[in-house]
């Protein structure tokens, strides 16, 4: 493969190559998700449920977006 072609491919798929490089280092993909347990106040959970109903997003996505 010519250098010009390989440079074009690397430029086009830059994010994928970065993700694979990170996977080689950590053995985790940056877009993977893991389940965790957290403790929240009842009022916070109520607000998150209401927001989830209004937006149609799962609670986990709402929390991810805010962080």
Biopython code that builds the backbone (N, CA, C, O; Angstrom):
import numpy as np
from Bio.PDB.StructureBuilder import StructureBuilder

atoms = [
    (1, "UNK", "N", (0.856, -1.176, 0.000)),
    (1, "UNK", "CA", (0.000, 0.000, 0.000)),
    (1, "UNK", "C", (0.900, 1.235, 0.000)),
    (1, "UNK", "O", (1.908, 1.284, 0.705)),
    (2, "UNK", "N", (0.539, 2.180, -0.760)),
    (2, "UNK", "CA", (1.329, 3.392, -0.841)),
    (2, "UNK", "C", (1.149, 4.227, 0.431)),
    (2, "UNK", "O", (0.110, 4.177, 1.090)),
    (3, "UNK", "N", (2.180, 4.985, 0.748)),
    (3, "UNK", "CA", (2.138, 5.826, 1.944)),
    (3, "UNK", "C", (0.960, 6.790, 1.898)),
    (3, "UNK", "O", (0.315, 7.036, 2.917)),
    (4, "UNK", "N", (0.680, 7.334, 0.725)),
    (4, "UNK", "CA", (-0.412, 8.288, 0.590)),
    (4, "UNK", "C", (-1.759, 7.633, 0.925)),
    (4, "UNK", "O", (-2.611, 8.245, 1.569)),
    (5, "UNK", "N", (-1.938, 6.397, 0.487)),
    (5, "UNK", "CA", (-3.180, 5.687, 0.773)),
    (5, "UNK", "C", (-3.305, 5.395, 2.264)),
    (5, "UNK", "O", (-4.377, 5.566, 2.845)),
    (6, "UNK", "N", (-2.215, 4.957, 2.880)),
    (6, "UNK", "CA", (-2.267, 4.650, 4.310)),
    (6, "UNK", "C", (-2.520, 5.911, 5.128)),
    (6, "UNK", "O", (-3.262, 5.871, 6.110)),
    (7, "UNK", "N", (-1.913, 7.030, 4.736)),
    (7, "UNK", "CA", (-2.161, 8.293, 5.442)),
    (7, "UNK", "C", (-3.628, 8.702, 5.327)),
    (7, "UNK", "O", (-4.211, 9.222, 6.279)),
    (8, "UNK", "N", (-4.215, 8.467, 4.168)),
    (8, "UNK", "CA", (-5.612, 8.807, 3.944)),
    (8, "UNK", "C", (-6.518, 7.961, 4.848)),
    (8, "UNK", "O", (-7.472, 8.473, 5.435)),
    (9, "UNK", "N", (-6.214, 6.677, 4.953)),
    (9, "UNK", "CA", (-7.002, 5.774, 5.793)),
    (9, "UNK", "C", (-6.867, 6.155, 7.261)),
    (9, "UNK", "O", (-7.857, 6.196, 7.991)),
    (10, "UNK", "N", (-5.646, 6.430, 7.687)),
    (10, "UNK", "CA", (-5.410, 6.817, 9.086)),
    (10, "UNK", "C", (-6.149, 8.111, 9.416)),
    (10, "UNK", "O", (-6.729, 8.240, 10.494)),
    (11, "UNK", "N", (-6.129, 9.054, 8.503)),
    (11, "UNK", "CA", (-6.817, 10.325, 8.734)),
    (11, "UNK", "C", (-8.336, 10.123, 8.808)),
    (11, "UNK", "O", (-9.010, 10.726, 9.644)),
    (12, "UNK", "N", (-8.863, 9.271, 7.929)),
    (12, "UNK", "CA", (-10.302, 9.041, 7.874)),
    (12, "UNK", "C", (-10.813, 8.331, 9.131)),
    (12, "UNK", "O", (-11.899, 8.641, 9.621)),
    (13, "UNK", "N", (-10.035, 7.382, 9.649)),
    (13, "UNK", "CA", (-10.454, 6.582, 10.791)),
    (13, "UNK", "C", (-9.615, 6.880, 12.039)),
    (13, "UNK", "O", (-9.311, 5.980, 12.822)),
    (14, "UNK", "N", (-9.248, 8.143, 12.213)),
    (14, "UNK", "CA", (-8.385, 8.555, 13.312)),
    (14, "UNK", "C", (-8.931, 8.140, 14.671)),
    (14, "UNK", "O", (-8.186, 7.613, 15.498)),
    (15, "UNK", "N", (-10.217, 8.368, 14.917)),
    (15, "UNK", "CA", (-10.817, 8.042, 16.210)),
    (15, "UNK", "C", (-10.791, 6.539, 16.482)),
    (15, "UNK", "O", (-10.577, 6.117, 17.619)),
    (16, "UNK", "N", (-11.007, 5.740, 15.456)),
    (16, "UNK", "CA", (-10.990, 4.289, 15.634)),
    (16, "UNK", "C", (-9.579, 3.815, 15.991)),
    (16, "UNK", "O", (-9.409, 2.953, 16.853)),
    (17, "UNK", "N", (-8.580, 4.376, 15.330)),
    (17, "UNK", "CA", (-7.210, 4.004, 15.651)),
    (17, "UNK", "C", (-6.839, 4.414, 17.074)),
    (17, "UNK", "O", (-6.123, 3.690, 17.766)),
    (18, "UNK", "N", (-7.323, 5.568, 17.508)),
    (18, "UNK", "CA", (-7.082, 6.000, 18.890)),
    (18, "UNK", "C", (-7.738, 5.050, 19.888)),
    (18, "UNK", "O", (-7.147, 4.713, 20.914)),
    (19, "UNK", "N", (-8.951, 4.623, 19.586)),
    (19, "UNK", "CA", (-9.663, 3.693, 20.469)),
    (19, "UNK", "C", (-8.924, 2.365, 20.550)),
    (19, "UNK", "O", (-8.815, 1.781, 21.628)),
    (20, "UNK", "N", (-8.418, 1.884, 19.423)),
    (20, "UNK", "CA", (-7.672, 0.620, 19.422)),
    (20, "UNK", "C", (-6.351, 0.755, 20.169)),
    (20, "UNK", "O", (-5.921, -0.175, 20.853)),
    (21, "UNK", "N", (-5.712, 1.905, 20.039)),
    (21, "UNK", "CA", (-4.465, 2.147, 20.770)),
    (21, "UNK", "C", (-4.733, 2.166, 22.278)),
    (21, "UNK", "O", (-3.962, 1.605, 23.057)),
    (22, "UNK", "N", (-5.813, 2.803, 22.674)),
    (22, "UNK", "CA", (-6.193, 2.844, 24.086)),
    (22, "UNK", "C", (-6.528, 1.437, 24.589)),
    (22, "UNK", "O", (-6.192, 1.083, 25.719)),
    (23, "UNK", "N", (-7.187, 0.641, 23.752)),
    (23, "UNK", "CA", (-7.513, -0.730, 24.121)),
    (23, "UNK", "C", (-6.246, -1.554, 24.351)),
    (23, "UNK", "O", (-6.185, -2.365, 25.275)),
    (24, "UNK", "N", (-5.251, -1.344, 23.513)),
    (24, "UNK", "CA", (-3.978, -2.052, 23.691)),
    (24, "UNK", "C", (-3.347, -1.738, 25.041)),
    (24, "UNK", "O", (-2.717, -2.602, 25.651)),
    (25, "UNK", "N", (-3.515, -0.508, 25.508)),
    (25, "UNK", "CA", (-2.922, -0.099, 26.782)),
    (25, "UNK", "C", (-3.746, -0.570, 27.983)),
    (25, "UNK", "O", (-3.190, -1.050, 28.971)),
    (26, "UNK", "N", (-5.072, -0.431, 27.894)),
    (26, "UNK", "CA", (-5.928, -0.642, 29.070)),
    (26, "UNK", "C", (-6.783, -1.901, 29.017)),
    (26, "UNK", "O", (-7.320, -2.328, 30.040)),
    (27, "UNK", "N", (-6.914, -2.489, 27.855)),
    (27, "UNK", "CA", (-7.804, -3.639, 27.624)),
    (27, "UNK", "C", (-9.273, -3.272, 27.839)),
    (27, "UNK", "O", (-10.099, -4.140, 28.120)),
    (28, "UNK", "N", (-9.591, -1.996, 27.707)),
    (28, "UNK", "CA", (-10.966, -1.514, 27.774)),
    (28, "UNK", "C", (-11.201, -0.555, 26.614)),
    (28, "UNK", "O", (-10.336, 0.259, 26.293)),
    (29, "UNK", "N", (-12.351, -0.648, 25.997)),
    (29, "UNK", "CA", (-12.711, 0.284, 24.940)),
    (29, "UNK", "C", (-13.364, 1.506, 25.571)),
    (29, "UNK", "O", (-14.119, 1.387, 26.536)),
    (30, "UNK", "N", (-13.072, 2.669, 25.025)),
    (30, "UNK", "CA", (-13.574, 3.910, 25.621)),
    (30, "UNK", "C", (-15.089, 4.027, 25.539)),
    (30, "UNK", "O", (-15.691, 4.777, 26.307)),
    (31, "UNK", "N", (-15.709, 3.302, 24.629)),
    (31, "UNK", "CA", (-17.156, 3.388, 24.495)),
    (31, "UNK", "C", (-17.875, 2.239, 25.186)),
    (31, "UNK", "O", (-19.094, 2.115, 25.073)),
    (32, "UNK", "N", (-17.137, 1.401, 25.897)),
    (32, "UNK", "CA", (-17.770, 0.342, 26.667)),
    (32, "UNK", "C", (-18.467, 0.946, 27.880)),
    (32, "UNK", "O", (-18.124, 2.039, 28.331)),
    (33, "UNK", "N", (-19.435, 0.225, 28.391)),
    (33, "UNK", "CA", (-20.143, 0.696, 29.569)),
    (33, "UNK", "C", (-20.038, -0.355, 30.649)),
    (33, "UNK", "O", (-19.996, -1.550, 30.358)),
    (34, "UNK", "N", (-19.994, 0.085, 31.898)),
    (34, "UNK", "CA", (-19.944, -0.807, 33.043)),
    (34, "UNK", "C", (-21.037, -0.412, 34.011)),
    (34, "UNK", "O", (-21.401, 0.760, 34.115)),
    (35, "UNK", "N", (-21.548, -1.388, 34.709)),
    (35, "UNK", "CA", (-22.583, -1.141, 35.703)),
    (35, "UNK", "C", (-21.908, -0.851, 37.047)),
    (35, "UNK", "O", (-20.961, -1.530, 37.441)),
    (36, "UNK", "N", (-22.417, 0.174, 37.742)),
    (36, "UNK", "CA", (-21.931, 0.486, 39.086)),
    (36, "UNK", "C", (-23.132, 0.685, 39.997)),
    (36, "UNK", "O", (-24.247, 0.924, 39.533)),
    (37, "UNK", "N", (-22.898, 0.585, 41.270)),
    (37, "UNK", "CA", (-23.941, 0.849, 42.259)),
    (37, "UNK", "C", (-23.634, 2.187, 42.917)),
    (37, "UNK", "O", (-22.515, 2.426, 43.371)),
    (38, "UNK", "N", (-24.635, 3.053, 42.963)),
    (38, "UNK", "CA", (-24.472, 4.337, 43.648)),
    (38, "UNK", "C", (-25.671, 4.549, 44.559)),
    (38, "UNK", "O", (-26.740, 3.979, 44.342)),
    (39, "UNK", "N", (-25.483, 5.364, 45.567)),
    (39, "UNK", "CA", (-26.554, 5.688, 46.499)),
    (39, "UNK", "C", (-26.944, 7.146, 46.288)),
    (39, "UNK", "O", (-26.103, 8.041, 46.362)),
    (40, "UNK", "N", (-28.221, 7.374, 46.027)),
    (40, "UNK", "CA", (-28.729, 8.723, 45.807)),
    (40, "UNK", "C", (-29.898, 8.984, 46.743)),
    (40, "UNK", "O", (-30.573, 8.057, 47.190)),
    (41, "UNK", "N", (-30.123, 10.245, 47.029)),
    (41, "UNK", "CA", (-31.273, 10.635, 47.847)),
    (41, "UNK", "C", (-32.553, 10.334, 47.069)),
    (41, "UNK", "O", (-32.568, 10.381, 45.839)),
    (42, "UNK", "N", (-33.603, 10.031, 47.785)),
    (42, "UNK", "CA", (-34.893, 9.720, 47.171)),
    (42, "UNK", "C", (-35.361, 10.872, 46.292)),
    (42, "UNK", "O", (-35.904, 10.650, 45.209)),
    (43, "UNK", "N", (-35.155, 12.088, 46.748)),
    (43, "UNK", "CA", (-35.592, 13.256, 45.962)),
    (43, "UNK", "C", (-34.813, 13.357, 44.647)),
    (43, "UNK", "O", (-35.374, 13.749, 43.624)),
    (44, "UNK", "N", (-33.544, 13.009, 44.671)),
    (44, "UNK", "CA", (-32.730, 13.028, 43.455)),
    (44, "UNK", "C", (-33.216, 11.978, 42.466)),
    (44, "UNK", "O", (-33.309, 12.241, 41.267)),
    (45, "UNK", "N", (-33.520, 10.803, 42.965)),
    (45, "UNK", "CA", (-34.029, 9.726, 42.115)),
    (45, "UNK", "C", (-35.361, 10.129, 41.493)),
    (45, "UNK", "O", (-35.608, 9.866, 40.317)),
    (46, "UNK", "N", (-36.203, 10.759, 42.275)),
    (46, "UNK", "CA", (-37.509, 11.223, 41.773)),
    (46, "UNK", "C", (-37.313, 12.234, 40.639)),
    (46, "UNK", "O", (-37.978, 12.151, 39.606)),
    (47, "UNK", "N", (-36.395, 13.189, 40.840)),
    (47, "UNK", "CA", (-36.121, 14.194, 39.808)),
    (47, "UNK", "C", (-35.554, 13.543, 38.545)),
    (47, "UNK", "O", (-35.911, 13.921, 37.430)),
    (48, "UNK", "N", (-34.672, 12.566, 38.731)),
    (48, "UNK", "CA", (-34.101, 11.871, 37.575)),
    (48, "UNK", "C", (-35.177, 11.098, 36.800)),
    (48, "UNK", "O", (-35.165, 11.083, 35.569)),
    (49, "UNK", "N", (-36.086, 10.469, 37.505)),
    (49, "UNK", "CA", (-37.172, 9.733, 36.846)),
    (49, "UNK", "C", (-38.074, 10.685, 36.058)),
    (49, "UNK", "O", (-38.481, 10.373, 34.939)),
    (50, "UNK", "N", (-38.388, 11.857, 36.647)),
    (50, "UNK", "CA", (-39.210, 12.839, 35.950)),
    (50, "UNK", "C", (-38.502, 13.347, 34.695)),
    (50, "UNK", "O", (-39.112, 13.463, 33.632)),
    (51, "UNK", "N", (-37.228, 13.643, 34.828)),
    (51, "UNK", "CA", (-36.437, 14.110, 33.692)),
    (51, "UNK", "C", (-36.350, 13.034, 32.611)),
    (51, "UNK", "O", (-36.385, 13.337, 31.418)),
    (52, "UNK", "N", (-36.237, 11.796, 33.033)),
    (52, "UNK", "CA", (-36.186, 10.682, 32.098)),
    (52, "UNK", "C", (-37.492, 10.564, 31.304)),
    (52, "UNK", "O", (-37.472, 10.313, 30.099)),
    (53, "UNK", "N", (-38.604, 10.742, 31.975)),
    (53, "UNK", "CA", (-39.902, 10.679, 31.300)),
    (53, "UNK", "C", (-40.064, 11.814, 30.297)),
    (53, "UNK", "O", (-40.581, 11.614, 29.197)),
    (54, "UNK", "N", (-39.616, 13.015, 30.686)),
    (54, "UNK", "CA", (-39.752, 14.179, 29.801)),
    (54, "UNK", "C", (-38.865, 14.082, 28.569)),
    (54, "UNK", "O", (-39.286, 14.423, 27.464)),
    (55, "UNK", "N", (-37.638, 13.615, 28.764)),
    (55, "UNK", "CA", (-36.677, 13.593, 27.660)),
    (55, "UNK", "C", (-36.674, 12.284, 26.889)),
    (55, "UNK", "O", (-36.246, 12.241, 25.735)),
    (56, "UNK", "N", (-37.148, 11.218, 27.520)),
    (56, "UNK", "CA", (-37.111, 9.915, 26.874)),
    (56, "UNK", "C", (-35.754, 9.239, 26.959)),
    (56, "UNK", "O", (-35.535, 8.193, 26.348)),
    (57, "UNK", "N", (-34.849, 9.833, 27.714)),
    (57, "UNK", "CA", (-33.511, 9.258, 27.891)),
    (57, "UNK", "C", (-33.484, 8.390, 29.144)),
    (57, "UNK", "O", (-34.177, 8.681, 30.119)),
    (58, "UNK", "N", (-32.683, 7.323, 29.119)),
    (58, "UNK", "CA", (-32.503, 6.551, 30.354)),
    (58, "UNK", "C", (-31.755, 7.385, 31.395)),
    (58, "UNK", "O", (-30.992, 8.288, 31.052)),
    (59, "UNK", "N", (-31.981, 7.075, 32.647)),
    (59, "UNK", "CA", (-31.349, 7.817, 33.738)),
    (59, "UNK", "C", (-29.821, 7.775, 33.619)),
    (59, "UNK", "O", (-29.152, 8.776, 33.875)),
    (60, "UNK", "N", (-29.279, 6.640, 33.239)),
    (60, "UNK", "CA", (-27.821, 6.524, 33.125)),
    (60, "UNK", "C", (-27.265, 7.500, 32.093)),
    (60, "UNK", "O", (-26.195, 8.072, 32.300)),
    (61, "UNK", "N", (-27.979, 7.697, 30.983)),
    (61, "UNK", "CA", (-27.524, 8.644, 29.953)),
    (61, "UNK", "C", (-27.600, 10.082, 30.467)),
    (61, "UNK", "O", (-26.737, 10.902, 30.152)),
    (62, "UNK", "N", (-28.621, 10.383, 31.248)),
    (62, "UNK", "CA", (-28.741, 11.730, 31.813)),
    (62, "UNK", "C", (-27.552, 12.015, 32.706)),
    (62, "UNK", "O", (-26.958, 13.091, 32.630)),
    (63, "UNK", "N", (-27.198, 11.054, 33.557)),
    (63, "UNK", "CA", (-26.065, 11.229, 34.461)),
    (63, "UNK", "C", (-24.773, 11.368, 33.667)),
    (63, "UNK", "O", (-23.951, 12.231, 33.977)),
    (64, "UNK", "N", (-24.578, 10.534, 32.648)),
    (64, "UNK", "CA", (-23.375, 10.620, 31.806)),
    (64, "UNK", "C", (-23.250, 11.974, 31.145)),
    (64, "UNK", "O", (-22.162, 12.550, 31.101)),
    (65, "UNK", "N", (-24.352, 12.487, 30.632)),
    (65, "UNK", "CA", (-24.326, 13.796, 29.958)),
    (65, "UNK", "C", (-23.936, 14.910, 30.918)),
    (65, "UNK", "O", (-23.248, 15.852, 30.527)),
    (66, "UNK", "N", (-24.369, 14.812, 32.175)),
    (66, "UNK", "CA", (-24.069, 15.858, 33.145)),
    (66, "UNK", "C", (-22.634, 15.798, 33.634)),
    (66, "UNK", "O", (-22.079, 16.807, 34.069)),
    (67, "UNK", "N", (-22.038, 14.633, 33.564)),
    (67, "UNK", "CA", (-20.655, 14.481, 34.015)),
    (67, "UNK", "C", (-19.770, 14.670, 32.830)),
    (67, "UNK", "O", (-18.548, 14.589, 32.954)),
]
sb = StructureBuilder()
sb.init_structure("model")
sb.init_model(0)
sb.init_chain("A")
sb.init_seg("    ")
for serial, (resi, resn, name, xyz) in enumerate(atoms, 1):
    if name == "N":
        sb.init_residue(resn, " ", resi, " ")
    sb.init_atom(name, np.array(xyz, "f"), 0.0, 1.0, " ", f" {name:<3s}", serial, name[0])
structure = sb.get_structure()
